[in-house]
Amino acid sequence: MTSVKQFSVAEPATETTVGRGRFEFTDAYSVFDWGQMPDAIPGKGAALCLAGAATFELLESADVPTHYRGVARDGGPVRSLSDAPAPPDEMAIELVAVPELPYTGDGPNGYDYDAFHDDAGDNYLVPLEVVFRNAVPVGSSLRDRREPADLGLDHAEWPDEPVDLPEPVVEFSTKFEERDRYLDRAAADRLAGRASVDRLAELARTVEAVVTERAAAAGLDHQDGKIECYWADGEVGVADVAGTFDENRFAHDGQQVSKEVVRQFYRREHPEWVDAVADAKARADAEAVADWRPLCDHEPPALPASVVDRVADLYAAGADAYAAGDPAGDGWFDAPPLSEAVGAVREL
């Protein structure tokens, strides 16, 4: 399904019924929409699975519908997180249909969402990502699209440090297109089909509140994140995974605790590759091509071993703290304390 997690199907979804399957979290990572990068971050998959499962179980306690059914490890039995004997690397889920989204070759407007929804039965994955923001950290795409005054901030221009927002902002972007693009509410409503865009926004705000509360207990500042949703038999629920260091941005003592650490490392150490990615995306837009990657004339370099080790510790320590709701963690991983792991990546 994605470049960093796979899924296995036990019972496929049909036009009238949801199916069952499992996400299998890998140690792969992706930045700048590239897909799977040339190396891996050991333990990252289990850290994401742990944090995501903790979020889903918190959402269940808040009566939020989700596709979550439990966790497992190495193909073993499905359990609740509290019954898991070791960090899980699989998540049992209900599956909904994912219709094909045809592309006509006419730039961003060439995706046929009418055909997508014509093929959707009684259940489907909503073709949107719903983004929520509590802050605007350095590196946030919101800085390129909105001025500070648009969001109620008293700044003439974006400062060189994170900025807290007076209240959470919810945005919508495309899910299945080769390159994500942000949409206004009316456009998002058209793409959502039978799923109410108001309900999508309501769910996003609920997830934001749940994750922010747990993050604060863990010593983390929750800056932004996203959810994906399904529509099934008239109900909208949370799909994919939420509350992880890939889907969300967190900080501890001003330092990012998320995939943003890796993004910023590439921007600083390998700007030629980051620029080549941007150029390829622009060329794809100009040539009305869906897949920009073949147009990129640079391959991403692998991370140095010292960076991989520090980022691996960050994922493990952060997930442990988040799952426990305590900066000290709960011993899921053999990782340094959160403050030590954060201090190590601060030096990168």
Secondary structure, DSSP 8 states (H G I E B T S, - for coil): --SSEEEEEEE---SSS-EEEEEEE-SB---TT--S-SSB-TTHHHHHHHHHHHHHHHHHHTT--BSEEEEESTT---B-GGG-SS---EEEEEE-------B-SSGGGGB-HHHHHHT--SEEE-SEEEEEEEEE-TT-THHHH--GGGGT---SS--SS-EEEEEEEEEEEESSSSS--EE-HHHHHHHHTTS-HHHHHHHHHHHHHHHHHHHHHTT-EEEEEEEEEEEETTEEEEES--SSTTTSEEEETTEE-STHHHHHHHHHH-HHHHHHHHHHHHHHHHTT-S--GGG---------HHHHHHHHHHHHHHHHHHHHTSTT--SSSS---HHHHHHHHHT-
